[in-house]
Amino acid sequence: MENIFLPKEAVGQLFDLQGEDALLGQLQHQIKTLPEREKLMSLNQIRNEVEGLIDVRKNEGLEQVKKEKRLELELSSIETSLTEADEKLYSGVITTEKEVKSLQGEILHLKERQDVLESDLLETLSLLEEINSNIDKCNSELEIQNDEIQTVESALNVVENELTQKVAEAKSRREGIVKILKEEILTCYETHREQFPSNAVVRFDGPNCNGCYLTMSAMETDRIKGLEVGALTECSECGRLVVR
């Protein structure tokens, strides 16, 4: 690159600009990596898992309620059949032993089926009670999660607002510097900043580059020493801008 000469005040302004850019980079990184944000993501994930578990339990509960209704309907039907069979057995309508045995067998079968259904119904009710208890526990856990999420969200908003304000202030200062720096200097700086975001410009301080910390050749060192103070050139080792 062709050497650019910077007046004394421009040298300070250029380093001030780089300082603001470095600060903006740090602030933006802080905003993205706030521990409160990571904690909030973790809490939201846990809440989603709990909500999903509640949905699963509710669906299980609905299935058990359907089963409960089905069992109750069948039990009601059997009780009706048993009542009718008993009435028929003792009504005097049946006169033959064969008919009596047949009706008694039917009653026995109905009672056996009744016992099975009652056992299934008790098991269903017990399972339904357990499901509802699990849902209550999940809802209690969810309530705790929501309270904690609200607390972390509030803390995150406070920190984010503080950092956002600092970003706005840094941008404002940067804009002020940009307005007074020559376009040639800005273009050169921005081009090099693409490759070296945090320290595109360094001060000349002998043979060692303050950016890459490599030692320049004696010839290159002498070349820069021979430049006018305030000249802007490049490090022969890394390509950063070096201010004489």
RONU-896736 format. One record per residue: residue in one letter; x, y, z of N, C-alpha, C in turn. Coordinates in steps of 0.2 Angstrom, whole numbers, padded with zeros to 4 digits, always signed. Each point is the difference from the previous one (the first is absolute). Last residue first. Layout:
REM RONU-896736
AXYZXYZXYZ...
***
This chain:
REM RONU-896736
R+0019+0025+0061+0007+0003+0002+0000+0005+0005V-0018-0020-0005+0001+0007+0000+0007+0002+0002V-0013-0022-0012+0005+0002+0004+0001+0008+0000L-0018-0022-0008+0002+0007+0000+0005+0002+0005R-0002-0026-0008-0003+0005+0004+0002+0007-0002G+0009-0022-0009-0004+0004-0004-0004+0005+0004C+0017-0017+0006-0007-0002+0001-0004+0004-0004E+0024+0002-0002-0001-0007+0003-0007-0002+0000S+0009+0022-0006+0002-0004-0005-0002-0007+0002C-0013+0022+0007+0005-0005+0003+0001-0005-0005E-0008+0025-0007-0002-0006+0002+0006-0004+0003T-0007+0028+0000+0002-0005-0005-0002-0007+0003L-0002+0029+0004-0003-0007+0001+0002-0005-0005A+0011+0024+0013-0002-0004-0006-0003-0006+0002G+0008+0016+0016-0007+0001-0002-0002-0004-0007V+0025+0008+0004-0004-0002+0005-0008+0002-0002E+0017-0007-0019-0001+0006+0004-0005-0002+0006L+0018-0018-0010-0007+0004-0002-0001+0006+0005G+0018-0016+0002+0002+0005-0005-0007+0004-0002K+0000-0020+0014+0003+0006+0003+0001+0006-0004I-0008-0020-0010-0005+0004+0004+0003+0006+0004R+0015-0014-0013-0005+0004-0004-0005+0004+0004D+0015-0014+0011+0003+0006-0002-0005+0004-0004T-0007-0021+0006+0000+0004+0006+0003+0007-0002E+0001-0017-0016-0007+0002+0001+0000+0005+0006M+0020-0011-0004-0001+0005-0006-0007+0003+0001A+0007-0017+0015+0003+0007+0002-0001+0005-0006S-0019-0018+0005+0007-0001-0002+0003+0007+0001M-0020-0008+0016+0001+0002-0007+0008+0000-0002T-0015-0014+0019+0006+0004-0001+0000+0002-0008L-0023-0007+0015+0006-0003-0004+0005+0006-0001Y-0022+0002+0010+0006-0001+0005+0005-0004-0004C-0022+0009-0007+0001-0007-0001+0006-0002+0005G-0008+0022+0002-0006-0004-0002+0002-0007+0000N+0016+0018+0004-0004-0001+0006-0007-0004-0002C+0026-0002-0011-0007+0002-0001-0004-0001+0006N+0027+0003-0001-0005-0004+0001-0007+0003-0001P+0021+0012-0002+0000-0006-0005-0006-0005+0001G-0003+0025+0010+0006-0004-0002-0001-0005-0004D-0018+0012+0005+0003+0000+0006+0007-0004-0001F-0024+0012-0012+0006-0003-0001+0004+0001+0006R-0027-0003+0000+0006+0005+0000+0006-0004-0001V-0024-0008-0009+0004-0001+0005+0005+0006+0000V-0025-0010-0011+0005+0005+0000+0004-0001+0007A-0018-0015-0005+0002+0001-0007+0006+0005+0000N-0013-0014+0019+0006+0004+0000+0003+0001-0007S-0021-0012+0005+0001+0003+0006+0006+0005+0000P-0008-0013-0020-0006+0004+0003+0002+0004+0006F+0012-0009-0022+0003+0000+0007-0005+0005+0004Q-0005-0005-0023+0005-0006+0002+0002+0000+0007E-0014+0017-0008-0004-0006-0002+0005-0006+0002R+0008+0022+0003-0004-0003+0005-0004-0006-0001H+0013+0013-0017+0004-0005+0005-0004-0003+0005T-0012+0015-0014+0003-0005-0004+0004-0005+0004E-0007+0020+0010-0006-0005-0001+0002-0006-0004Y+0016+0018+0002-0001-0003+0007-0006-0006-0001C+0005+0014-0019+0005-0004+0002-0001-0004+0006T-0016+0016-0005+0000-0006-0005+0006-0005+0001L-0001+0020+0013-0005-0004+0001+0000-0006-0004I+0015+0017-0005+0002-0003+0006-0005-0006+0002E-0006+0014-0018+0006-0004-0002+0002-0004+0006E-0016+0017+0003-0003-0006-0003+0006-0005-0002K+0003+0017+0021+0000+0000-0008-0003-0007-0002L-0007+0009+0024+0005-0003-0003-0001+0000-0008I-0016+0009+0016+0006+0004-0001+0006-0003-0003K-0022-0011+0004-0001+0006-0004+0006+0004-0001V+0001-0020+0013-0001-0001-0007-0001+0006-0004I-0001+0000+0024+0007+0000-0003+0000-0001-0007G-0020+0000+0011+0003+0007+0000+0007+0000-0003E-0012-0020+0002-0003+0004-0006+0003+0007+0001R+0005-0015+0017+0003-0002-0006-0002+0004-0006R-0010+0004+0021+0007+0002+0000+0003-0002-0006S-0021-0008+0002+0000+0007+0000+0007+0003+0000K-0002-0023+0004-0002+0002-0007+0000+0007-0001A+0003-0007+0022+0006-0002-0004-0001+0002-0008E-0019+0001+0015+0005+0006+0001+0006-0001-0004A-0016-0017-0001-0003+0006-0003+0005+0006+0001V+0005-0020+0011+0000-0001-0007-0002+0006-0004K-0004-0001+0023+0007+0001-0001+0002-0001-0008Q-0022-0004+0007+0002+0007+0001+0007+0002-0002T-0007-0023+0001-0002+0004-0006+0001+0007+0000L+0005-0013+0019+0005-0001-0006-0002+0003-0006E-0015+0001+0018+0006+0004+0002+0005-0001-0006N-0020-0012-0002-0001+0008+0000+0006+0004+0001E+0001-0024+0004-0001+0002-0007-0001+0007-0001V-0001-0008+0022+0007+0000-0003+0000+0002-0007V-0021-0001+0010+0004+0005+0003+0007+0000-0003N-0014-0017-0007-0002+0006-0003+0004+0006+0003L+0003-0022+0009+0002+0001-0007-0001+0006-0003A-0010-0005+0021+0007+0001+0001+0004+0001-0007S-0023-0006+0000+0001+0007+0003+0007+0002+0000E-0005-0022-0006-0002+0004-0005+0001+0008+0002V+0003-0017+0016+0005+0000-0004-0001+0005-0006T-0018-0004+0015+0006+0003+0003+0006+0001-0004Q-0019-0012-0008-0001+0007+0000+0005+0004+0004I+0002-0023-0001+0001+0003-0007-0001+0007+0000E-0005-0012+0019+0007+0001-0001+0002+0003-0006D-0023-0005+0005+0003+0005+0004+0007+0001-0001N-0009-0017-0012-0003+0006-0002+0002+0006+0004Q+0005-0022+0007+0004+0001-0006-0002+0007-0002I-0013-0009+0017+0007+0002+0003+0004+0002-0006E-0021-0008-0006+0000+0006+0004+0006+0003+0002L+0000-0022-0009-0001+0005-0005-0001+0007+0003E+0000-0018+0015+0007+0001-0003+0000+0005-0005S-0021-0007+0008+0004+0004+0005+0007+0002-0002N-0013-0013-0014-0003+0006+0000+0004+0005+0005C+0005-0023-0001+0002+0003-0006-0002+0007+0000K-0009-0014+0016+0007+0002+0002+0003+0003-0006D-0022-0006-0003+0000+0005+0005+0007+0002+0002I-0003-0018-0015-0002+0006-0003+0000+0006+0005N+0003-0022+0008+0006+0002-0004-0001+0007-0003S-0019-0009+0011+0005+0002+0005+0006+0002-0004N-0016-0009-0013-0002+0006+0002+0005+0003+0006I+0003-0022-0008+0001+0004-0005-0002+0008+0002E-0005-0018+0015+0007+0001-0001+0002+0005-0005E-0022-0006+0002+0001+0004+0006+0008+0001+0000L-0009-0014-0016-0002+0007-0002+0002+0004+0006L+0004-0023+0003+0005+0003-0005-0002+0007-0002S-0015-0011+0014+0007+0001+0003+0005+0003-0004L-0021-0006-0009-0001+0006+0004+0007+0001+0004T-0001-0019-0014+0000+0006-0004-0001+0006+0005E-0001-0021+0010+0007+0001-0003+0000+0007-0004L-0021-0007+0008+0004+0002+0006+0007+0001-0003L-0014-0009-0016-0002+0007+0002+0004+0003+0006D+0003-0023-0007+0003+0005-0005-0002+0007+0002S-0010-0016+0013+0008+0000+0002+0003+0005-0005E-0023-0004-0004+0001+0004+0007+0008+0000+0001L-0006-0014-0018-0001+0008-0001+0001+0004+0006V+0000-0023+0003+0006+0002-0005-0001+0007-0001D-0017-0010+0011+0006+0000+0005+0006+0003-0004Q-0020-0004-0012-0001+0006+0004+0006+0001+0005R-0002-0019-0014+0002+0005-0004-0001+0007+0004E-0007-0019+0011+0007-0001-0002+0003+0006-0004K-0023-0002+0004+0003+0002+0006+0008+0000-0001L-0014-0008-0017+0000+0008+0000+0003+0002+0006H-0001-0023-0003+0004+0003-0005+0000+0008+0000L-0015-0013+0014+0007-0001+0002+0005+0004-0005I-0023+0000-0006+0002+0004+0006+0007+0000+0002E-0007-0015-0016+0000+0007-0003+0002+0005+0006G-0004-0022+0006+0006+0000-0004+0001+0007-0003Q-0021-0005+0010+0005+0001+0005+0007+0000-0003L-0017-0003-0015-0001+0006+0003+0005+0001+0006S-0002-0021-0009+0003+0005-0006+0000+0007+0003K-0010-0017+0013+0008-0001+0000+0003+0005-0005V-0024-0001+0002+0003+0003+0006+0008+0000+0000E-0012-0010-0018-0001+0007+0000+0003+0003+0006K-0002-0023+0000+0005+0002-0005+0000+0008-0001E-0016-0011+0014+0007+0001+0003+0005+0002-0005T-0025+0008-0002+0004-0006-0001+0006+0001+0003T-0016+0017+0000-0003-0005+0003+0004-0007+0000I-0002+0030-0001+0004-0006-0002-0002-0006+0004V-0010+0020+0005-0002-0001-0008+0004-0006-0002G+0001+0010+0022-0005-0006-0001-0001-0001-0007S+0015+0016+0011-0007+0003-0001-0005-0006-0001Y+0025+0001+0005-0005-0001+0005-0007+0002-0001L+0018+0001-0017+0001-0006+0004-0005-0002+0005K+0000+0021-0012-0003-0005-0004+0001-0007+0004E+0009+0019+0010-0007+0000+0000-0003-0005-0004D+0023+0001-0001-0002-0002+0007-0008+0000+0000A+0011+0008-0019+0000-0007+0000-0002-0003+0007E+0000+0024-0004-0005-0004-0004+0000-0007+0000T+0017+0012+0011-0006+0002+0003-0006-0004-0004L+0021-0001-0009+0000-0004+0006-0007+0001+0004S+0005+0014-0019-0001-0007-0002-0001-0005+0006T+0006+0022+0004-0007+0000-0002-0002-0007-0002E+0022+0004+0006-0004+0001+0006-0007-0001-0002I+0016+0001-0017+0000-0006+0003-0005+0000+0006S+0003+0020-0011-0003-0005-0005-0001-0007+0004S+0013+0017+0010-0007+0002+0001-0004-0005-0004L+0023-0002-0003-0002-0003+0007-0008+0002+0001E+0010+0008-0019+0000-0007-0001-0003-0003+0007L+0005+0023-0001-0006-0002-0004-0001-0007-0001E+0019+0008+0012-0006+0001+0004-0006-0002-0004L+0021-0002-0011-0001-0005+0005-0007+0001+0004R+0006+0017-0016-0001-0007-0003-0002-0005+0005K+0008+0020+0008-0007+0001-0002-0002-0006-0004E+0023+0001+0007-0005+0000+0006-0007+0000-0002K+0016+0002-0017+0000-0006+0002-0005-0001+0006K+0005+0021-0007-0004-0003-0005-0001-0008+0002V+0014+0013+0013-0007+0002+0001-0004-0003-0005Q+0023-0004-0003-0003-0003+0006-0007+0002+0002E+0011+0011-0018-0001-0007-0002-0003-0004+0006L+0006+0022+0004-0006+0000-0004-0001-0007-0002G+0020+0004+0012-0006+0001+0004-0007-0001-0004E+0021+0000-0011-0001-0006+0003-0006+0000+0004N+0005+0020-0010-0002-0005-0005-0001-0007+0003K+0010+0017+0014-0007+0001-0001-0003-0004-0006R+0023-0002+0005-0004-0003+0005-0008+0002-0001V+0015+0008-0015+0000-0007-0001-0004-0003+0006D+0004+0023+0000-0005-0002-0006+0000-0007+0000I+0015+0008+0016-0007+0002+0002-0005-0003-0006L+0023+0000-0005-0002-0005+0005-0007+0000+0002G+0009+0018-0013-0001-0006-0004-0002-0006+0004E+0006+0019+0012-0007+0001-0004-0001-0006-0004V+0021+0001+0010-0006-0002+0005-0007+0001-0003E+0019+0005-0013+0000-0007+0001-0006-0002+0005N+0004+0023-0005-0003-0004-0006+0000-0007+0001R+0011+0013+0016-0007+0001+0001-0004-0003-0006I+0024-0002+0000-0003-0004+0006-0008+0001+0000Q+0012+0014-0015+0000-0007-0002-0003-0005+0005N+0003+0023+0006-0006-0001-0005+0000-0007-0003L+0018+0006+0015-0006-0001+0003-0006+0000-0004S+0021+0002-0010+0000-0006+0004-0007-0001+0003M+0005+0021-0010-0001-0006-0005-0001-0007+0003L+0006+0018+0014-0007+0001-0002-0002-0005-0006K+0022+0002+0008-0004-0003+0005-0007+0000-0002E+0015+0010-0014+0001-0007+0000-0004-0003+0005R+0000+0023+0000-0003-0002-0006+0000-0008-0001E+0011+0011+0018-0007+0000+0001-0004-0002-0006P+0024+0003-0001-0002-0006+0004-0008-0001+0001L+0011+0013-0022-0002+0001+0007-0002-0006+0004T+0008+0005-0024+0003-0005+0005-0002+0001+0007K-0005+0016-0018-0002-0007-0003+0001-0006+0005I+0006+0023+0005-0007-0001+0000-0002-0007-0003Q+0023+0005+0001-0003+0000+0007-0007-0001+0000H+0011+0005-0020+0001-0007+0002-0003-0002+0007Q-0001+0022-0008-0004-0004-0004+0001-0008+0002L+0014+0016+0009-0006+0001+0003-0005-0004-0004Q+0022+0000-0007+0000-0003+0006-0007+0001+0003G+0004+0011-0020+0001-0008-0001-0001-0003+0006L+0001+0023+0001-0007-0002-0003+0000-0008-0001L+0020+0010+0007-0004+0000+0005-0007-0002-0002A+0017+0003-0016+0001-0006+0005-0005-0001+0005D-0001+0019-0014-0002-0006-0004+0001-0007+0005E+0007+0021+0008-0007+0000+0000-0003-0006-0004G+0023+0005+0000-0002-0002+0007-0007-0001+0000Q+0009+0007-0020+0001-0007+0001-0002-0002+0007L-0001+0023-0005-0005-0004-0004+0001-0007+0001D+0016+0014+0010-0007+0000+0003-0005-0004-0003F+0020+0002-0011+0001-0005+0006-0007+0001+0004L+0002+0015-0017+0000-0006-0003+0000-0006+0005Q+0003+0023+0007-0007-0002-0002-0001-0007-0003G+0022+0009+0005-0004-0002+0006-0008-0002-0001V+0014+0007-0018+0003-0006+0003-0005-0002+0006A-0004+0021-0011-0003-0006-0003+0002-0007+0003E+0010+0021+0007-0007-0001+0003-0003-0006-0003K+0021+0006-0009+0001-0002+0007-0007-0002+0003P+0002-0002-0026+0001+0006+0005+0000-0003+0007L+0005-0016-0021-0005+0002+0005+0002+0006+0004F+0006-0013-0026+0002+0004+0006-0006+0002+0004I+0006-0022-0016-0005+0005+0001+0003+0004+0006N+0010-0018-0020+0000+0002+0007-0005+0006+0000E-0003-0020-0017+0003+0006+0001+0000+0003+0007M-0001-0027-0005-0004+0006+0000+0004+0006+0000
***
